[in-house]
Amino acid sequence: METISGKFCPVCKFKNDIAATHCAYCGISLEIVHQGEATTQHVEAGDTKLFTQGHTEVNNKGMVVPKKGVAVYLTSGILVDVIEQPEFCLGRKAEEDSVGLIDLTPFGAFQVGVSRRHAIIRQAKQGYEIVDLGSTNGTFLNGERLVSNQPYALPQSSQVSLGRLHLMVVCAKANPKNKAPKR
């Protein structure tokens, strides 16, 4: 019988080489889990983020499409946050006042090359757009590297990579009321 050896990522459950220090799939540090510690933390029902009112549409990857705003997931399907603001930043918390920032520090952001203010997602006339803010390790949209400070249309369901941190971004459907009026 063959012995199975390797390290499983605590976030995405990818099987890595036994000597790996970072997950080859999602990039999170494998050093954060010590021998004897549980890899799953029990959370109370009130601590989880759930779509409960009117968010019933699911995309083809099983991720819920919000009625308003943008949902950000790890590629493993773990919900990071749902933002309904017209503009917000993806990055790492650096100051106490980080309004409009999705802090990716708990997901190993520093170790995988996410800048403090890495990219911005904002509402546009027809949906949403993403802009790399001159990050050190780059922003990738569906595998293509973005040119810094240039807006790119963000499809309703997209893979966004900040350095080596891979996310799924699911946007609400464009509101037809936002279309330019006919003259």
PEJO-V397217 format. One record per backbone hydrogen bond with DSSP energy under -0.5 kcal/mol. CO is the residue of the C=O (numbers start at 1). NH is the residue of the N-H. If there is no record, write none. Layout:
BEGIN
co: (CO | CO)
nh: (NH | NH)
END
This chain:
BEGIN
co: (3 | 7 | 9 | 14 | 14 | 16 | 17 | 21 | 21 | 23 | 28 | 30 | 32 | 34 | 44 | 45 | 48 | 50 | 52 | 54 | 57 | 59 | 63 | 64 | 69 | 70 | 71 | 72 | 72 | 73 | 74 | 78 | 81 | 83 | 86 | 88 | 89 | 90 | 90 | 91 | 96 | 98 | 100 | 101 | 102 | 102 | 104 | 104 | 105 | 108 | 109 | 110 | 112 | 113 | 115 | 116 | 118 | 119 | 120 | 121 | 122 | 124 | 127 | 128 | 129 | 130 | 131 | 132 | 138 | 139 | 140 | 140 | 141 | 144 | 147 | 152 | 153 | 154 | 156 | 158 | 158 | 159 | 160 | 161 | 161 | 162 | 164 | 165 | 166 | 167 | 168 | 168 | 169 | 169 | 170 | 174 | 175 | 176)
nh: (5 | 16 | 13 | 9 | 16 | 7 | 20 | 30 | 31 | 27 | 23 | 33 | 34 | 37 | 47 | 48 | 50 | 52 | 54 | 56 | 65 | 62 | 59 | 66 | 172 | 83 | 170 | 80 | 81 | 168 | 77 | 74 | 72 | 70 | 123 | 121 | 102 | 118 | 119 | 104 | 98 | 101 | 89 | 103 | 91 | 104 | 107 | 109 | 108 | 112 | 114 | 113 | 164 | 115 | 118 | 92 | 133 | 90 | 131 | 88 | 129 | 127 | 124 | 154 | 122 | 152 | 120 | 149 | 163 | 146 | 142 | 161 | 144 | 141 | 150 | 130 | 155 | 128 | 171 | 160 | 169 | 142 | 167 | 140 | 163 | 165 | 166 | 162 | 75 | 160 | 73 | 170 | 158 | 171 | 71 | 176 | 178 | 179)
END
